[in-house]
Amino acid sequence: MVQYQIMCLTCYQHTRKIWYHQKDAYDIQSGRFLKIFPGKFREHWYNFYGARLQKMVDNATYDIAADANRKPYTGLKKAFYNYFAKNFLGGQVASSLDELLQVLNNAEDLYLHYCSCKKGASGEADLRCIFINHLARYNRKRHIEGQGRFIDKDEAKEIIIERRNQGHYGTILWGIRPNIDSICNCDQYCAGLYTPEIRWGLLPSFTISQVVNSDKCDEDCNICQTTCYSQAILKQEGFQVEGVDQEKCIGCNLCVERCPYGVFESTPRKIYYDAAIGKQVELESLE
């Protein structure tokens, strides 16, 4: 008897496409969350949600320094925030500049907005976050002077490239998983590095960095450590690099790109969270 394997059309295992490179992720009418409701209902719900989204984000990031020293939530409160971060407002680190540029190629409307994390940490309204499609169009309707402006793809790509050259990594955020709503150009101000409840929703990329040529490391060079915002590089002052803390590494691969000696390389992550299906997957199962 012939057996047929039923394959889904959304997960990385069967499509070989990360969720933010899949067409449906850019269209709220094809949303998979609340999919039992008609598309128009979802659109109205997104508008209702979007009207409160920016205030929610600003409130969550208004005092990052205090959050960094606070104990994380436990019990039911932790379970609620974990569910919220994984489904309503979360994101995944992109592993390369090319991945970010491909997202921009798939987008239709783009809006440059201030970074809530940077504003909460320093009070500075730094325009660095790029809203995409529905969230961008919504901000056109509610435009508030000083919060941001519409940009085209060419300018968006220039911003992404410039920020990457400055040592920023890109995080692709969803508003209702897995509907893309923005790209954040993150650095040491990213709340996902400090605030426990936000960190639950900040997924590492599908890759991870590792040391492959430690003998080439210049013991007096600390570029990798100053580049790594998650403090995953294991290196003592005056010594060659020892390795990468796999638990801390978020897979931004800035160390791979910026190390002048070729000490690091990127490799697929053995266990990852697939936002398209909302499940943790082991790499071995992809064989």
BALOBA-1460 file (C-alpha; in Angstrom, 3 decimals):
// residues 287
<rec num="1" residu="m" x="0.000" y="0.000" z="0.000"/>
<rec num="2" residu="v" x="1.337" y="3.405" z="-0.951"/>
<rec num="3" residu="q" x="1.609" y="5.848" z="1.932"/>
<rec num="4" residu="y" x="1.438" y="9.577" z="1.354"/>
<rec num="5" residu="q" x="3.051" y="12.112" z="3.628"/>
<rec num="6" residu="i" x="0.948" y="15.203" z="4.126"/>
<rec num="7" residu="m" x="3.149" y="18.290" z="4.167"/>
<rec num="8" residu="c" x="2.142" y="21.717" z="5.390"/>
<rec num="9" residu="l" x="2.696" y="24.741" z="3.174"/>
<rec num="10" residu="t" x="4.010" y="27.127" z="5.792"/>
<rec num="11" residu="c" x="6.706" y="25.587" z="7.982"/>
<rec num="12" residu="y" x="10.399" y="25.814" z="7.197"/>
<rec num="13" residu="q" x="10.706" y="22.032" z="7.279"/>
<rec num="14" residu="h" x="8.559" y="21.607" z="4.161"/>
<rec num="15" residu="t" x="8.933" y="24.920" z="2.332"/>
<rec num="16" residu="r" x="12.593" y="25.708" z="3.077"/>
<rec num="17" residu="k" x="11.399" y="29.299" z="3.441"/>
<rec num="18" residu="i" x="11.655" y="31.186" z="6.712"/>
<rec num="19" residu="w" x="8.289" y="32.640" z="7.726"/>
<rec num="20" residu="y" x="9.275" y="36.213" z="6.851"/>
<rec num="21" residu="h" x="10.122" y="35.202" z="3.275"/>
<rec num="22" residu="q" x="6.697" y="33.642" z="2.668"/>
<rec num="23" residu="k" x="4.163" y="35.655" z="0.687"/>
<rec num="24" residu="d" x="1.308" y="35.218" z="3.154"/>
<rec num="25" residu="a" x="3.318" y="36.917" z="5.901"/>
<rec num="26" residu="y" x="2.848" y="40.265" z="4.125"/>
<rec num="27" residu="d" x="-0.936" y="40.119" z="3.719"/>
<rec num="28" residu="i" x="-3.288" y="40.401" z="6.689"/>
<rec num="29" residu="q" x="-6.108" y="38.979" z="4.576"/>
<rec num="30" residu="s" x="-4.273" y="35.657" z="4.555"/>
<rec num="31" residu="g" x="-3.540" y="35.825" z="8.265"/>
<rec num="32" residu="r" x="-3.183" y="32.465" z="9.995"/>
<rec num="33" residu="f" x="-3.935" y="33.852" z="13.426"/>
<rec num="34" residu="l" x="-7.699" y="34.335" z="13.958"/>
<rec num="35" residu="k" x="-8.056" y="32.450" z="10.668"/>
<rec num="36" residu="i" x="-11.499" y="31.159" z="11.611"/>
<rec num="37" residu="f" x="-12.785" y="34.711" z="11.087"/>
<rec num="38" residu="p" x="-13.369" y="36.439" z="7.725"/>
<rec num="39" residu="g" x="-10.564" y="38.591" z="6.318"/>
<rec num="40" residu="k" x="-12.484" y="41.838" z="6.869"/>
<rec num="41" residu="f" x="-12.929" y="41.006" z="10.534"/>
<rec num="42" residu="r" x="-9.190" y="40.433" z="10.827"/>
<rec num="43" residu="e" x="-8.501" y="43.744" z="9.129"/>
<rec num="44" residu="h" x="-10.743" y="45.630" z="11.560"/>
<rec num="45" residu="w" x="-9.162" y="43.734" z="14.455"/>
<rec num="46" residu="y" x="-5.671" y="44.679" z="13.242"/>
<rec num="47" residu="n" x="-6.736" y="48.327" z="13.056"/>
<rec num="48" residu="f" x="-8.083" y="48.163" z="16.602"/>
<rec num="49" residu="y" x="-4.909" y="46.427" z="17.742"/>
<rec num="50" residu="g" x="-2.646" y="48.811" z="15.813"/>
<rec num="51" residu="a" x="-4.290" y="51.831" z="17.419"/>
<rec num="52" residu="r" x="-3.036" y="50.615" z="20.776"/>
<rec num="53" residu="l" x="0.151" y="48.906" z="19.655"/>
<rec num="54" residu="q" x="2.552" y="51.853" z="19.793"/>
<rec num="55" residu="k" x="1.410" y="52.883" z="23.255"/>
<rec num="56" residu="m" x="1.815" y="49.283" z="24.441"/>
<rec num="57" residu="v" x="5.355" y="49.121" z="23.068"/>
<rec num="58" residu="d" x="6.315" y="52.511" z="24.505"/>
<rec num="59" residu="n" x="4.977" y="51.518" z="27.920"/>
<rec num="60" residu="a" x="6.900" y="48.232" z="27.800"/>
<rec num="61" residu="t" x="10.202" y="49.952" z="26.991"/>
<rec num="62" residu="y" x="9.995" y="53.230" z="28.903"/>
<rec num="63" residu="d" x="12.538" y="52.181" z="31.560"/>
<rec num="64" residu="i" x="14.799" y="49.438" z="30.219"/>
<rec num="65" residu="a" x="17.465" y="49.977" z="32.891"/>
<rec num="66" residu="a" x="14.991" y="49.191" z="35.670"/>
<rec num="67" residu="d" x="13.638" y="46.158" z="33.816"/>
<rec num="68" residu="a" x="17.138" y="44.728" z="33.443"/>
<rec num="69" residu="n" x="17.427" y="44.478" z="37.236"/>
<rec num="70" residu="r" x="13.908" y="43.185" z="37.821"/>
<rec num="71" residu="k" x="13.145" y="39.532" z="38.442"/>
<rec num="72" residu="p" x="11.155" y="37.962" z="35.589"/>
<rec num="73" residu="y" x="7.505" y="37.089" z="36.059"/>
<rec num="74" residu="t" x="6.566" y="33.594" z="37.209"/>
<rec num="75" residu="g" x="3.524" y="31.328" z="37.210"/>
<rec num="76" residu="l" x="0.398" y="32.358" z="35.333"/>
<rec num="77" residu="k" x="1.739" y="35.839" z="34.678"/>
<rec num="78" residu="k" x="4.791" y="34.370" z="32.972"/>
<rec num="79" residu="a" x="2.617" y="31.971" z="30.957"/>
<rec num="80" residu="f" x="0.426" y="34.859" z="29.776"/>
<rec num="81" residu="y" x="3.338" y="37.071" z="28.744"/>
<rec num="82" residu="n" x="5.083" y="34.161" z="27.055"/>
<rec num="83" residu="y" x="1.961" y="33.395" z="25.006"/>
<rec num="84" residu="f" x="1.505" y="37.071" z="24.168"/>
<rec num="85" residu="a" x="5.123" y="37.453" z="23.066"/>
<rec num="86" residu="k" x="5.029" y="34.338" z="20.894"/>
<rec num="87" residu="n" x="1.715" y="35.181" z="19.199"/>
<rec num="88" residu="f" x="0.756" y="38.850" z="19.376"/>
<rec num="89" residu="l" x="3.959" y="40.869" z="19.439"/>
<rec num="90" residu="g" x="7.333" y="39.223" z="18.939"/>
<rec num="91" residu="g" x="10.101" y="38.895" z="16.415"/>
<rec num="92" residu="q" x="13.049" y="36.973" z="15.094"/>
<rec num="93" residu="v" x="16.629" y="38.070" z="14.556"/>
<rec num="94" residu="a" x="17.720" y="38.003" z="10.905"/>
<rec num="95" residu="s" x="20.984" y="36.208" z="10.253"/>
<rec num="96" residu="s" x="22.241" y="38.437" z="7.437"/>
<rec num="97" residu="l" x="21.875" y="41.691" z="5.538"/>
<rec num="98" residu="d" x="20.584" y="39.774" z="2.503"/>
<rec num="99" residu="e" x="17.659" y="38.399" z="4.529"/>
<rec num="100" residu="l" x="16.638" y="41.917" z="5.537"/>
<rec num="101" residu="l" x="16.889" y="43.232" z="1.978"/>
<rec num="102" residu="q" x="14.720" y="40.367" z="0.743"/>
<rec num="103" residu="v" x="12.027" y="41.363" z="3.238"/>
<rec num="104" residu="l" x="12.101" y="44.892" z="1.820"/>
<rec num="105" residu="n" x="11.818" y="43.499" z="-1.709"/>
<rec num="106" residu="n" x="8.634" y="41.675" z="-0.692"/>
<rec num="107" residu="a" x="7.113" y="44.734" z="0.998"/>
<rec num="108" residu="e" x="4.808" y="47.278" z="-0.646"/>
<rec num="109" residu="d" x="4.538" y="50.189" z="1.792"/>
<rec num="110" residu="l" x="7.255" y="51.356" z="4.201"/>
<rec num="111" residu="y" x="7.214" y="53.869" z="7.044"/>
<rec num="112" residu="l" x="10.274" y="55.008" z="9.032"/>
<rec num="113" residu="h" x="9.419" y="55.290" z="12.742"/>
<rec num="114" residu="y" x="11.260" y="56.090" z="15.944"/>
<rec num="115" residu="c" x="12.683" y="53.221" z="17.993"/>
<rec num="116" residu="s" x="10.752" y="52.732" z="21.237"/>
<rec num="117" residu="c" x="13.702" y="50.916" z="22.832"/>
<rec num="118" residu="k" x="16.113" y="53.773" z="22.114"/>
<rec num="119" residu="k" x="13.541" y="56.316" z="23.267"/>
<rec num="120" residu="g" x="12.944" y="54.412" z="26.504"/>
<rec num="121" residu="a" x="16.664" y="54.075" z="27.206"/>
<rec num="122" residu="s" x="17.874" y="57.543" z="26.277"/>
<rec num="123" residu="g" x="14.851" y="59.708" z="25.550"/>
<rec num="124" residu="e" x="16.017" y="60.158" z="21.964"/>
<rec num="125" residu="a" x="13.469" y="59.609" z="19.178"/>
<rec num="126" residu="d" x="15.849" y="57.916" z="16.740"/>
<rec num="127" residu="l" x="14.145" y="57.076" z="13.426"/>
<rec num="128" residu="r" x="15.424" y="53.565" z="12.745"/>
<rec num="129" residu="c" x="12.457" y="51.145" z="12.751"/>
<rec num="130" residu="i" x="10.819" y="50.422" z="9.391"/>
<rec num="131" residu="f" x="7.092" y="49.629" z="9.495"/>
<rec num="132" residu="i" x="5.836" y="47.380" z="6.703"/>
<rec num="133" residu="n" x="2.604" y="47.180" z="4.691"/>
<rec num="134" residu="h" x="-0.479" y="47.278" z="6.933"/>
<rec num="135" residu="l" x="1.305" y="48.929" z="9.858"/>
<rec num="136" residu="a" x="2.870" y="51.439" z="7.467"/>
<rec num="137" residu="r" x="-0.494" y="52.251" z="5.865"/>
<rec num="138" residu="y" x="-2.111" y="52.590" z="9.265"/>
<rec num="139" residu="n" x="0.504" y="55.157" z="10.274"/>
<rec num="140" residu="r" x="-0.238" y="57.118" z="7.110"/>
<rec num="141" residu="k" x="-3.790" y="57.564" z="8.389"/>
<rec num="142" residu="r" x="-2.770" y="58.515" z="11.928"/>
<rec num="143" residu="h" x="0.399" y="60.433" z="11.023"/>
<rec num="144" residu="i" x="1.731" y="62.403" z="13.981"/>
<rec num="145" residu="e" x="4.416" y="65.014" z="13.383"/>
<rec num="146" residu="g" x="7.827" y="63.905" z="14.591"/>
<rec num="147" residu="q" x="7.003" y="60.195" z="14.882"/>
<rec num="148" residu="g" x="8.118" y="59.183" z="11.413"/>
<rec num="149" residu="r" x="7.630" y="59.448" z="7.651"/>
<rec num="150" residu="f" x="6.957" y="57.352" z="4.573"/>
<rec num="151" residu="i" x="9.995" y="56.109" z="2.658"/>
<rec num="152" residu="d" x="10.526" y="54.170" z="-0.562"/>
<rec num="153" residu="k" x="12.392" y="50.884" z="-0.963"/>
<rec num="154" residu="d" x="15.626" y="52.515" z="-2.078"/>
<rec num="155" residu="e" x="15.820" y="54.681" z="1.038"/>
<rec num="156" residu="a" x="14.797" y="51.753" z="3.237"/>
<rec num="157" residu="k" x="17.625" y="49.647" z="1.815"/>
<rec num="158" residu="e" x="20.095" y="52.487" z="2.349"/>
<rec num="159" residu="i" x="19.001" y="52.729" z="5.993"/>
<rec num="160" residu="i" x="19.321" y="48.973" z="6.543"/>
<rec num="161" residu="i" x="22.778" y="48.865" z="4.934"/>
<rec num="162" residu="e" x="24.007" y="51.921" z="6.843"/>
<rec num="163" residu="r" x="22.758" y="50.567" z="10.178"/>
<rec num="164" residu="r" x="24.340" y="47.180" z="9.473"/>
<rec num="165" residu="n" x="27.650" y="48.870" z="8.734"/>
<rec num="166" residu="q" x="27.333" y="50.674" z="12.071"/>
<rec num="167" residu="g" x="27.052" y="47.321" z="13.839"/>
<rec num="168" residu="h" x="23.275" y="47.037" z="14.188"/>
<rec num="169" residu="y" x="21.474" y="43.731" z="13.711"/>
<rec num="170" residu="g" x="18.022" y="43.390" z="12.181"/>
<rec num="171" residu="t" x="14.996" y="41.995" z="13.986"/>
<rec num="172" residu="i" x="11.880" y="41.187" z="11.970"/>
<rec num="173" residu="l" x="8.796" y="41.738" z="14.116"/>
<rec num="174" residu="w" x="5.311" y="40.344" z="13.785"/>
<rec num="175" residu="g" x="2.010" y="41.779" z="14.885"/>
<rec num="176" residu="i" x="-0.155" y="38.671" z="15.245"/>
<rec num="177" residu="r" x="2.112" y="35.781" z="14.303"/>
<rec num="178" residu="p" x="3.273" y="35.420" z="11.640"/>
<rec num="179" residu="n" x="2.179" y="38.693" z="10.007"/>
<rec num="180" residu="i" x="5.197" y="40.949" z="9.425"/>
<rec num="181" residu="d" x="4.804" y="44.471" z="10.717"/>
<rec num="182" residu="s" x="8.331" y="45.919" z="10.916"/>
<rec num="183" residu="i" x="12.102" y="45.630" z="10.803"/>
<rec num="184" residu="c" x="13.983" y="46.997" z="13.795"/>
<rec num="185" residu="n" x="17.642" y="47.998" z="13.535"/>
<rec num="186" residu="c" x="18.785" y="46.881" z="16.970"/>
<rec num="187" residu="d" x="21.840" y="47.613" z="19.101"/>
<rec num="188" residu="q" x="22.655" y="47.800" z="22.802"/>
<rec num="189" residu="y" x="19.367" y="49.623" z="23.453"/>
<rec num="190" residu="c" x="17.183" y="46.694" z="22.328"/>
<rec num="191" residu="a" x="14.707" y="45.868" z="25.095"/>
<rec num="192" residu="g" x="14.810" y="42.235" z="24.017"/>
<rec num="193" residu="l" x="18.281" y="41.996" z="25.528"/>
<rec num="194" residu="y" x="17.156" y="43.196" z="28.956"/>
<rec num="195" residu="t" x="13.419" y="42.959" z="29.607"/>
<rec num="196" residu="p" x="12.529" y="39.325" z="30.437"/>
<rec num="197" residu="e" x="9.007" y="39.431" z="29.025"/>
<rec num="198" residu="i" x="10.170" y="40.954" z="25.738"/>
<rec num="199" residu="r" x="13.089" y="38.540" z="25.550"/>
<rec num="200" residu="w" x="10.617" y="35.625" z="25.563"/>
<rec num="201" residu="g" x="9.287" y="36.870" z="22.241"/>
<rec num="202" residu="l" x="12.670" y="37.685" z="20.688"/>
<rec num="203" residu="l" x="13.623" y="34.565" z="18.788"/>
<rec num="204" residu="p" x="17.205" y="33.932" z="17.735"/>
<rec num="205" residu="s" x="17.825" y="33.447" z="14.026"/>
<rec num="206" residu="f" x="17.856" y="30.036" z="12.380"/>
<rec num="207" residu="t" x="21.656" y="30.108" z="12.565"/>
<rec num="208" residu="i" x="24.252" y="30.326" z="15.305"/>
<rec num="209" residu="s" x="27.872" y="31.506" z="15.373"/>
<rec num="210" residu="q" x="30.797" y="29.282" z="16.263"/>
<rec num="211" residu="v" x="34.585" y="29.563" z="16.419"/>
<rec num="212" residu="v" x="36.387" y="27.696" z="13.614"/>
<rec num="213" residu="n" x="39.807" y="29.383" z="13.492"/>
<rec num="214" residu="s" x="40.721" y="30.346" z="17.050"/>
<rec num="215" residu="d" x="44.429" y="30.224" z="16.183"/>
<rec num="216" residu="k" x="43.909" y="33.177" z="13.837"/>
<rec num="217" residu="c" x="42.479" y="35.340" z="16.627"/>
<rec num="218" residu="d" x="44.501" y="38.409" z="17.591"/>
<rec num="219" residu="e" x="44.627" y="38.310" z="21.379"/>
<rec num="220" residu="d" x="44.667" y="42.117" z="21.552"/>
<rec num="221" residu="c" x="41.591" y="42.497" z="19.321"/>
<rec num="222" residu="n" x="38.164" y="42.808" z="20.953"/>
<rec num="223" residu="i" x="35.990" y="43.625" z="17.933"/>
<rec num="224" residu="c" x="33.877" y="40.506" z="18.420"/>
<rec num="225" residu="q" x="33.109" y="41.372" z="22.043"/>
<rec num="226" residu="t" x="32.157" y="44.977" z="21.340"/>
<rec num="227" residu="t" x="30.045" y="43.748" z="18.420"/>
<rec num="228" residu="c" x="28.151" y="41.087" z="20.389"/>
<rec num="229" residu="y" x="25.289" y="42.781" z="22.258"/>
<rec num="230" residu="s" x="24.128" y="39.496" z="23.791"/>
<rec num="231" residu="q" x="27.590" y="38.991" z="25.360"/>
<rec num="232" residu="a" x="27.947" y="35.505" z="23.900"/>
<rec num="233" residu="i" x="31.647" y="35.754" z="22.979"/>
<rec num="234" residu="l" x="33.922" y="33.898" z="25.415"/>
<rec num="235" residu="k" x="37.202" y="35.787" z="25.469"/>
<rec num="236" residu="q" x="39.454" y="37.115" z="28.210"/>
<rec num="237" residu="e" x="41.463" y="40.304" z="27.861"/>
<rec num="238" residu="g" x="44.830" y="39.593" z="26.268"/>
<rec num="239" residu="f" x="43.901" y="36.050" z="25.213"/>
<rec num="240" residu="q" x="42.531" y="34.462" z="22.070"/>
<rec num="241" residu="v" x="38.797" y="33.772" z="21.794"/>
<rec num="242" residu="e" x="37.651" y="30.576" z="23.513"/>
<rec num="243" residu="g" x="34.259" y="30.078" z="21.925"/>
<rec num="244" residu="v" x="30.651" y="31.255" z="21.690"/>
<rec num="245" residu="d" x="28.049" y="30.748" z="24.425"/>
<rec num="246" residu="q" x="25.368" y="28.883" z="22.469"/>
<rec num="247" residu="e" x="22.666" y="29.784" z="24.985"/>
<rec num="248" residu="k" x="23.291" y="33.512" z="24.618"/>
<rec num="249" residu="c" x="24.009" y="33.705" z="20.882"/>
<rec num="250" residu="i" x="21.056" y="35.254" z="19.008"/>
<rec num="251" residu="g" x="22.435" y="34.410" z="15.570"/>
<rec num="252" residu="c" x="22.824" y="37.950" z="14.234"/>
<rec num="253" residu="n" x="26.212" y="36.891" z="12.775"/>
<rec num="254" residu="l" x="27.754" y="40.332" z="13.247"/>
<rec num="255" residu="c" x="30.834" y="38.618" z="14.680"/>
<rec num="256" residu="v" x="31.133" y="36.577" z="11.466"/>
<rec num="257" residu="e" x="30.869" y="39.695" z="9.307"/>
<rec num="258" residu="r" x="33.055" y="42.031" z="11.347"/>
<rec num="259" residu="c" x="35.904" y="39.799" z="12.509"/>
<rec num="260" residu="p" x="38.922" y="40.770" z="10.343"/>
<rec num="261" residu="y" x="40.621" y="37.404" z="10.886"/>
<rec num="262" residu="g" x="37.904" y="34.943" z="9.860"/>
<rec num="263" residu="v" x="37.662" y="33.375" z="13.302"/>
<rec num="264" residu="f" x="33.893" y="32.754" z="13.215"/>
<rec num="265" residu="e" x="31.417" y="31.057" z="10.917"/>
<rec num="266" residu="s" x="27.651" y="30.687" z="10.826"/>
<rec num="267" residu="t" x="26.019" y="27.270" z="11.128"/>
<rec num="268" residu="p" x="22.357" y="26.114" z="11.224"/>
<rec num="269" residu="r" x="20.814" y="26.045" z="14.684"/>
<rec num="270" residu="k" x="20.056" y="22.495" z="15.852"/>
<rec num="271" residu="i" x="16.850" y="23.455" z="17.631"/>
<rec num="272" residu="y" x="14.809" y="26.457" z="16.573"/>
<rec num="273" residu="y" x="11.341" y="27.934" z="16.980"/>
<rec num="274" residu="d" x="9.386" y="28.108" z="13.713"/>
<rec num="275" residu="a" x="7.084" y="31.116" z="13.971"/>
<rec num="276" residu="a" x="5.077" y="29.976" z="10.932"/>
<rec num="277" residu="i" x="3.662" y="27.040" z="12.880"/>
<rec num="278" residu="g" x="4.353" y="28.170" z="16.441"/>
<rec num="279" residu="k" x="6.423" y="25.127" z="17.342"/>
<rec num="280" residu="q" x="9.959" y="24.223" z="18.343"/>
<rec num="281" residu="v" x="11.672" y="22.053" z="15.734"/>
<rec num="282" residu="e" x="14.819" y="19.940" z="15.850"/>
<rec num="283" residu="l" x="17.145" y="20.122" z="12.873"/>
<rec num="284" residu="e" x="17.495" y="16.324" z="12.778"/>
<rec num="285" residu="s" x="13.827" y="16.085" z="11.857"/>
<rec num="286" residu="l" x="14.508" y="17.967" z="8.641"/>
<rec num="287" residu="e" x="16.494" y="15.100" z="7.139"/>
